[in-house]
Amino acid sequence: MHRNKILVELYIPLIEKSYDLYIPINKKIGTVKKLIEEGLVQLTDNSYEIKEETNFYSKETGLVYDVNKSVRETDLKNGSRIILI
């Protein structure tokens, strides 16, 4: 159904919320992070602050995802769990 997207679980400790999101596999991690953070600003009525040092981490391994790699170039797949900190 969604061949160009994967479903991931995103946890954001800063606001203590989790979201299930479809993310495009052909976009760079940095682009996906920016789009998600812009959405979080809107969802939280501007209480979420976008910071350059924020990154995606694997919930399983704790490793950081390179913002210059596309989602396809990482180990992310349907059902992956990531953290935004």
Buried (B, 14 or more C-beta within 10 A) or exposed (E): EEEEBBEBBBBBEBEEEEBEBEBBBEBBBBBBBBBBBEEBEEEBEEEBEEEEEBBBBBBEEEEEBBBEEBBEEBEBEEEBBBBBE
